[in-house]
């Protein structure tokens, strides 16, 4: 057995170290010297960090960025730190102002692990704002806020999943209900998550909005190799490929990914990319003639110039 894998409902020390960017030595030190962590143990002696324990690690790491030392944090005591981790105001200003009370309620329900309240609040938001408006004005900002809270250790990964999985399930149902354009008709677009990226909400939302503005979209799913995208482009004679890149990558890794896209996909079709992982590399994308999508409103502007005269060897007009 290996400590790399997720063990039961928690994480092995190697996995947690990779998630947090902290060394295994530091994690053991916080446990043994400072009594801040309390992992469980398997029969073979491997440490298992429950989701709440991993949340505390993120919280401690974030507190260190404010200038306090681990020794000063230890003086506060583990229980007081856990209380502080789960308290404090939540800034929801990126959310549509009229929906901010609902956004706070949704985030708090997720922090409390209240699945029923998460589902109820999501349903109320959709009922009030309609699905597309709720996506762009409420759910996307909420997911970004929750992502920041997770990095700060102010919400557990389970809490994040309560919201993201609920929205993804509803989005999948919405996509299945959309009328499909016959595959023989143009223009064709391909949407995919880049390799090793399993965050589908942005990609699935792009599929929905591209269909609304007239594209016949093939969605390839999460963690798609560039070779599979290339083959799909040839098979569909695609005039547009949209990549979702949420996971942040090291500069060299991202450069290699972009170079592969430029070599294998860009000669076939126009390429755009969006997501948090793409944001930090948008200058490099521009140099490589890959258009960066800042938000979902930009996706809505990717309207085909003509469904009847567009040639298969000519990319669509992506000017805005």
Secondary structure, 3 states (H helix, E strand, C coil): CCCCCEECCEECHHHHHHHHCCCHHHHHHHHHCCCCCCCEECCCCCEEEEHHHHHHHHHHHHHHCCCCCHHHHHHHCHHHHHHHHCCCCCCCCCCCHHHHHHHHHHHHHHHCCCHHHHHHHHHHHHHHHCHHHHHHHHHHHHHHHHHHHHHCCCCCHHHHHHHHHHHHHHHHHHHHHCCCCCCCCCCEEEEEECCCCCCCHHHHHHHHHHHHCCCEEEECCCCCCHHHHHHHHHHHCCCEEEEECCCCCCHHHHHHHHHHHHHHCCCCCEEEEECHHHHCCHHHHHHCCCEEECCHHHHHCCCCCCCCCCCCCCCCCCCC
